[in-house]
Amino acid sequence: MYKYNDYLKLTRDYLRNYPYYKQAVEAITKDIGYMQDRLAHESPKTAKYGADTGGGYSELNGVEQAANKRMWLERRCEELQENRRALQRQLEKVDAAVNALSTEEQKIIQMFYFDGLTHQALAQRIHLSERSSQRQVRRATNRIALILFGLDAQQNIFFLRGA
């Protein structure tokens, strides 16, 4: 079970790494396309039988090596697809959580986490004190954590303030 700081730490990590997750999805998509292209052109060689063992680096003949390579490519492609699906699910959850905030809170999250502004720079942009900007970021982050982690997080995130 997560504790108060765990939920918030995970939420902050998701928000800070959001742009990188988007880039990772694009990179994985390209890798999957490359693997599928290789699979389309990968075909086992014709088996030939004879007295010579063929030598080489393994005990597999050419057909077995090609089949082994194809199976590895298929497994790797499936792993990449699962990774992409997991990242996309997480991005969708973060998107939904941010979209559930007020427009003002969305802008604060955008500027602080996605644009990388400091609390001081954020305070200047939204015309508040630095302490108020910190409070605004904390409140919005708490709300996102509640949306991402549900009722389990509610008791742990808001246990001091009651709301």
ChimeraX commands (.cxc) that place a marker at each C-alpha (Angstrom):
marker #1 position 0.00,0.00,0.00 radius 0.5
marker #1 position 1.30,3.40,-0.91 radius 0.5
marker #1 position 1.76,6.15,1.62 radius 0.5
marker #1 position 1.11,9.87,1.30 radius 0.5
marker #1 position 4.46,10.76,-0.21 radius 0.5
marker #1 position 4.46,7.76,-2.53 radius 0.5
marker #1 position 1.29,8.86,-4.32 radius 0.5
marker #1 position 2.53,12.42,-4.68 radius 0.5
marker #1 position 6.01,11.33,-5.73 radius 0.5
marker #1 position 4.57,9.05,-8.41 radius 0.5
marker #1 position 2.24,11.82,-9.58 radius 0.5
marker #1 position 5.08,14.35,-9.79 radius 0.5
marker #1 position 7.23,11.80,-11.63 radius 0.5
marker #1 position 4.44,11.13,-14.13 radius 0.5
marker #1 position 3.97,14.84,-14.73 radius 0.5
marker #1 position 7.68,15.65,-15.02 radius 0.5
marker #1 position 8.30,12.74,-17.38 radius 0.5
marker #1 position 5.15,13.20,-19.45 radius 0.5
marker #1 position 6.95,14.69,-22.50 radius 0.5
marker #1 position 9.50,11.86,-22.37 radius 0.5
marker #1 position 6.75,9.25,-22.19 radius 0.5
marker #1 position 5.24,10.75,-25.36 radius 0.5
marker #1 position 8.62,10.57,-27.10 radius 0.5
marker #1 position 9.09,7.00,-25.85 radius 0.5
marker #1 position 5.76,5.97,-27.41 radius 0.5
marker #1 position 6.89,7.43,-30.74 radius 0.5
marker #1 position 10.28,5.69,-30.53 radius 0.5
marker #1 position 8.70,2.36,-29.61 radius 0.5
marker #1 position 6.22,2.73,-32.48 radius 0.5
marker #1 position 9.14,3.20,-34.88 radius 0.5
marker #1 position 10.93,0.17,-33.41 radius 0.5
marker #1 position 7.80,-1.94,-33.82 radius 0.5
marker #1 position 7.53,-0.85,-37.46 radius 0.5
marker #1 position 11.17,-1.75,-38.03 radius 0.5
marker #1 position 10.69,-5.17,-36.41 radius 0.5
marker #1 position 7.55,-5.87,-38.40 radius 0.5
marker #1 position 9.38,-4.91,-41.58 radius 0.5
marker #1 position 12.17,-7.32,-40.69 radius 0.5
marker #1 position 9.63,-10.04,-39.96 radius 0.5
marker #1 position 7.99,-9.51,-43.35 radius 0.5
marker #1 position 11.32,-10.07,-45.06 radius 0.5
marker #1 position 12.59,-12.81,-42.77 radius 0.5
marker #1 position 11.97,-16.26,-44.13 radius 0.5
marker #1 position 13.58,-19.55,-43.24 radius 0.5
marker #1 position 16.13,-20.88,-45.65 radius 0.5
marker #1 position 15.64,-24.13,-47.44 radius 0.5
marker #1 position 16.83,-27.09,-45.46 radius 0.5
marker #1 position 19.64,-29.10,-46.91 radius 0.5
marker #1 position 20.79,-32.33,-45.51 radius 0.5
marker #1 position 24.12,-33.90,-46.02 radius 0.5
marker #1 position 27.13,-35.42,-44.37 radius 0.5
marker #1 position 28.72,-32.15,-43.26 radius 0.5
marker #1 position 27.53,-30.63,-40.03 radius 0.5
marker #1 position 27.86,-27.10,-41.36 radius 0.5
marker #1 position 30.09,-25.88,-38.54 radius 0.5
marker #1 position 29.66,-22.33,-37.38 radius 0.5
marker #1 position 28.84,-20.78,-34.08 radius 0.5
marker #1 position 25.93,-22.97,-32.96 radius 0.5
marker #1 position 24.44,-26.37,-33.26 radius 0.5
marker #1 position 21.46,-25.05,-35.22 radius 0.5
marker #1 position 21.33,-25.46,-38.96 radius 0.5
marker #1 position 20.36,-22.58,-41.23 radius 0.5
marker #1 position 16.63,-23.27,-41.08 radius 0.5
marker #1 position 16.67,-23.55,-37.32 radius 0.5
marker #1 position 18.70,-20.35,-37.01 radius 0.5
marker #1 position 16.26,-18.47,-39.22 radius 0.5
marker #1 position 13.29,-19.85,-37.29 radius 0.5
marker #1 position 14.99,-18.97,-34.00 radius 0.5
marker #1 position 15.66,-15.43,-35.22 radius 0.5
marker #1 position 12.06,-15.07,-36.38 radius 0.5
marker #1 position 10.72,-16.26,-33.03 radius 0.5
marker #1 position 12.99,-13.78,-31.22 radius 0.5
marker #1 position 11.79,-10.94,-33.47 radius 0.5
marker #1 position 8.15,-11.88,-32.85 radius 0.5
marker #1 position 8.67,-12.02,-29.07 radius 0.5
marker #1 position 10.53,-8.72,-29.08 radius 0.5
marker #1 position 7.80,-7.11,-31.18 radius 0.5
marker #1 position 5.14,-8.34,-28.73 radius 0.5
marker #1 position 7.14,-6.97,-25.78 radius 0.5
marker #1 position 7.48,-3.59,-27.47 radius 0.5
marker #1 position 3.76,-3.51,-28.25 radius 0.5
marker #1 position 2.93,-4.27,-24.62 radius 0.5
marker #1 position 5.32,-1.54,-23.44 radius 0.5
marker #1 position 3.72,0.91,-25.85 radius 0.5
marker #1 position 0.22,-0.02,-24.65 radius 0.5
marker #1 position 1.27,0.46,-21.01 radius 0.5
marker #1 position 2.80,3.87,-21.74 radius 0.5
marker #1 position -0.25,4.94,-23.75 radius 0.5
marker #1 position -2.58,3.88,-20.91 radius 0.5
marker #1 position -0.52,5.94,-18.47 radius 0.5
marker #1 position -0.51,8.95,-20.79 radius 0.5
marker #1 position -4.28,8.69,-21.19 radius 0.5
marker #1 position -4.71,8.58,-17.40 radius 0.5
marker #1 position -2.52,11.65,-16.95 radius 0.5
marker #1 position -4.32,13.45,-19.79 radius 0.5
marker #1 position -7.71,12.68,-18.21 radius 0.5
marker #1 position -6.51,13.83,-14.78 radius 0.5
marker #1 position -5.11,17.10,-16.12 radius 0.5
marker #1 position -8.23,17.72,-18.23 radius 0.5
marker #1 position -10.40,17.28,-15.12 radius 0.5
marker #1 position -8.74,20.32,-13.53 radius 0.5
marker #1 position -9.90,23.88,-13.95 radius 0.5
marker #1 position -8.39,25.86,-16.83 radius 0.5
marker #1 position -6.26,27.84,-14.39 radius 0.5
marker #1 position -4.92,24.68,-12.75 radius 0.5
marker #1 position -4.21,23.15,-16.15 radius 0.5
marker #1 position -2.11,26.18,-17.08 radius 0.5
marker #1 position -0.22,25.95,-13.79 radius 0.5
marker #1 position 0.52,22.26,-14.32 radius 0.5
marker #1 position 1.55,22.94,-17.92 radius 0.5
marker #1 position 3.93,25.73,-16.97 radius 0.5
marker #1 position 5.42,24.06,-13.90 radius 0.5
marker #1 position 5.77,20.43,-14.97 radius 0.5
marker #1 position 5.72,20.39,-18.75 radius 0.5
marker #1 position 7.45,23.72,-19.45 radius 0.5
marker #1 position 9.78,23.34,-16.47 radius 0.5
marker #1 position 9.25,26.76,-14.87 radius 0.5
marker #1 position 10.47,27.29,-11.32 radius 0.5
marker #1 position 8.07,28.40,-8.61 radius 0.5
marker #1 position 9.55,31.89,-8.84 radius 0.5
marker #1 position 9.08,32.10,-12.62 radius 0.5
marker #1 position 5.59,30.63,-12.31 radius 0.5
marker #1 position 4.68,33.19,-9.66 radius 0.5
marker #1 position 5.73,35.99,-11.97 radius 0.5
marker #1 position 3.68,34.58,-14.85 radius 0.5
marker #1 position 0.48,34.14,-12.87 radius 0.5
marker #1 position 0.98,37.31,-10.82 radius 0.5
marker #1 position 1.05,35.66,-7.39 radius 0.5
marker #1 position 3.62,35.34,-4.66 radius 0.5
marker #1 position 6.05,32.47,-4.83 radius 0.5
marker #1 position 4.41,30.84,-1.83 radius 0.5
marker #1 position 0.99,31.10,-3.48 radius 0.5
marker #1 position 2.32,29.52,-6.65 radius 0.5
marker #1 position 3.76,26.66,-4.60 radius 0.5
marker #1 position 0.38,26.20,-2.95 radius 0.5
marker #1 position -1.39,26.23,-6.34 radius 0.5
marker #1 position 1.00,23.61,-7.75 radius 0.5
marker #1 position 0.59,21.44,-4.64 radius 0.5
marker #1 position -3.22,21.60,-4.78 radius 0.5
marker #1 position -3.34,20.76,-8.48 radius 0.5
marker #1 position -0.83,17.93,-7.99 radius 0.5
marker #1 position -2.91,16.55,-5.11 radius 0.5
marker #1 position -6.02,16.59,-7.29 radius 0.5
marker #1 position -4.21,14.80,-10.10 radius 0.5
marker #1 position -2.93,12.18,-7.63 radius 0.5
marker #1 position -6.48,11.65,-6.40 radius 0.5
marker #1 position -7.73,11.16,-9.95 radius 0.5
marker #1 position -4.84,8.84,-10.87 radius 0.5
marker #1 position -4.91,6.68,-7.75 radius 0.5
marker #1 position -8.54,6.93,-6.67 radius 0.5
marker #1 position -10.01,6.48,-3.22 radius 0.5
marker #1 position -6.94,4.69,-1.86 radius 0.5
marker #1 position -5.00,7.90,-2.30 radius 0.5
marker #1 position -7.74,10.18,-0.96 radius 0.5
marker #1 position -7.27,9.24,2.67 radius 0.5
marker #1 position -3.49,9.38,2.41 radius 0.5
marker #1 position -3.19,12.57,0.35 radius 0.5
marker #1 position -5.71,14.69,2.20 radius 0.5
marker #1 position -5.30,13.23,5.69 radius 0.5
marker #1 position -3.96,16.50,7.14 radius 0.5
marker #1 position -6.34,18.95,5.47 radius 0.5
marker #1 position -9.50,16.88,5.25 radius 0.5
marker #1 position -10.21,17.97,1.64 radius 0.5
marker link #1:1,2 radius 0.2
marker link #1:2,3 radius 0.2
marker link #1:3,4 radius 0.2
marker link #1:4,5 radius 0.2
marker link #1:5,6 radius 0.2
marker link #1:6,7 radius 0.2
marker link #1:7,8 radius 0.2
marker link #1:8,9 radius 0.2
marker link #1:9,10 radius 0.2
marker link #1:10,11 radius 0.2
marker link #1:11,12 radius 0.2
marker link #1:12,13 radius 0.2
marker link #1:13,14 radius 0.2
marker link #1:14,15 radius 0.2
marker link #1:15,16 radius 0.2
marker link #1:16,17 radius 0.2
marker link #1:17,18 radius 0.2
marker link #1:18,19 radius 0.2
marker link #1:19,20 radius 0.2
marker link #1:20,21 radius 0.2
marker link #1:21,22 radius 0.2
marker link #1:22,23 radius 0.2
marker link #1:23,24 radius 0.2
marker link #1:24,25 radius 0.2
marker link #1:25,26 radius 0.2
marker link #1:26,27 radius 0.2
marker link #1:27,28 radius 0.2
marker link #1:28,29 radius 0.2
marker link #1:29,30 radius 0.2
marker link #1:30,31 radius 0.2
marker link #1:31,32 radius 0.2
marker link #1:32,33 radius 0.2
marker link #1:33,34 radius 0.2
marker link #1:34,35 radius 0.2
marker link #1:35,36 radius 0.2
marker link #1:36,37 radius 0.2
marker link #1:37,38 radius 0.2
marker link #1:38,39 radius 0.2
marker link #1:39,40 radius 0.2
marker link #1:40,41 radius 0.2
marker link #1:41,42 radius 0.2
marker link #1:42,43 radius 0.2
marker link #1:43,44 radius 0.2
marker link #1:44,45 radius 0.2
marker link #1:45,46 radius 0.2
marker link #1:46,47 radius 0.2
marker link #1:47,48 radius 0.2
marker link #1:48,49 radius 0.2
marker link #1:49,50 radius 0.2
marker link #1:50,51 radius 0.2
marker link #1:51,52 radius 0.2
marker link #1:52,53 radius 0.2
marker link #1:53,54 radius 0.2
marker link #1:54,55 radius 0.2
marker link #1:55,56 radius 0.2
marker link #1:56,57 radius 0.2
marker link #1:57,58 radius 0.2
marker link #1:58,59 radius 0.2
marker link #1:59,60 radius 0.2
marker link #1:60,61 radius 0.2
marker link #1:61,62 radius 0.2
marker link #1:62,63 radius 0.2
marker link #1:63,64 radius 0.2
marker link #1:64,65 radius 0.2
marker link #1:65,66 radius 0.2
marker link #1:66,67 radius 0.2
marker link #1:67,68 radius 0.2
marker link #1:68,69 radius 0.2
marker link #1:69,70 radius 0.2
marker link #1:70,71 radius 0.2
marker link #1:71,72 radius 0.2
marker link #1:72,73 radius 0.2
marker link #1:73,74 radius 0.2
marker link #1:74,75 radius 0.2
marker link #1:75,76 radius 0.2
marker link #1:76,77 radius 0.2
marker link #1:77,78 radius 0.2
marker link #1:78,79 radius 0.2
marker link #1:79,80 radius 0.2
marker link #1:80,81 radius 0.2
marker link #1:81,82 radius 0.2
marker link #1:82,83 radius 0.2
marker link #1:83,84 radius 0.2
marker link #1:84,85 radius 0.2
marker link #1:85,86 radius 0.2
marker link #1:86,87 radius 0.2
marker link #1:87,88 radius 0.2
marker link #1:88,89 radius 0.2
marker link #1:89,90 radius 0.2
marker link #1:90,91 radius 0.2
marker link #1:91,92 radius 0.2
marker link #1:92,93 radius 0.2
marker link #1:93,94 radius 0.2
marker link #1:94,95 radius 0.2
marker link #1:95,96 radius 0.2
marker link #1:96,97 radius 0.2
marker link #1:97,98 radius 0.2
marker link #1:98,99 radius 0.2
marker link #1:99,100 radius 0.2
marker link #1:100,101 radius 0.2
marker link #1:101,102 radius 0.2
marker link #1:102,103 radius 0.2
marker link #1:103,104 radius 0.2
marker link #1:104,105 radius 0.2
marker link #1:105,106 radius 0.2
marker link #1:106,107 radius 0.2
marker link #1:107,108 radius 0.2
marker link #1:108,109 radius 0.2
marker link #1:109,110 radius 0.2
marker link #1:110,111 radius 0.2
marker link #1:111,112 radius 0.2
marker link #1:112,113 radius 0.2
marker link #1:113,114 radius 0.2
marker link #1:114,115 radius 0.2
marker link #1:115,116 radius 0.2
marker link #1:116,117 radius 0.2
marker link #1:117,118 radius 0.2
marker link #1:118,119 radius 0.2
marker link #1:119,120 radius 0.2
marker link #1:120,121 radius 0.2
marker link #1:121,122 radius 0.2
marker link #1:122,123 radius 0.2
marker link #1:123,124 radius 0.2
marker link #1:124,125 radius 0.2
marker link #1:125,126 radius 0.2
marker link #1:126,127 radius 0.2
marker link #1:127,128 radius 0.2
marker link #1:128,129 radius 0.2
marker link #1:129,130 radius 0.2
marker link #1:130,131 radius 0.2
marker link #1:131,132 radius 0.2
marker link #1:132,133 radius 0.2
marker link #1:133,134 radius 0.2
marker link #1:134,135 radius 0.2
marker link #1:135,136 radius 0.2
marker link #1:136,137 radius 0.2
marker link #1:137,138 radius 0.2
marker link #1:138,139 radius 0.2
marker link #1:139,140 radius 0.2
marker link #1:140,141 radius 0.2
marker link #1:141,142 radius 0.2
marker link #1:142,143 radius 0.2
marker link #1:143,144 radius 0.2
marker link #1:144,145 radius 0.2
marker link #1:145,146 radius 0.2
marker link #1:146,147 radius 0.2
marker link #1:147,148 radius 0.2
marker link #1:148,149 radius 0.2
marker link #1:149,150 radius 0.2
marker link #1:150,151 radius 0.2
marker link #1:151,152 radius 0.2
marker link #1:152,153 radius 0.2
marker link #1:153,154 radius 0.2
marker link #1:154,155 radius 0.2
marker link #1:155,156 radius 0.2
marker link #1:156,157 radius 0.2
marker link #1:157,158 radius 0.2
marker link #1:158,159 radius 0.2
marker link #1:159,160 radius 0.2
marker link #1:160,161 radius 0.2
marker link #1:161,162 radius 0.2
marker link #1:162,163 radius 0.2
view
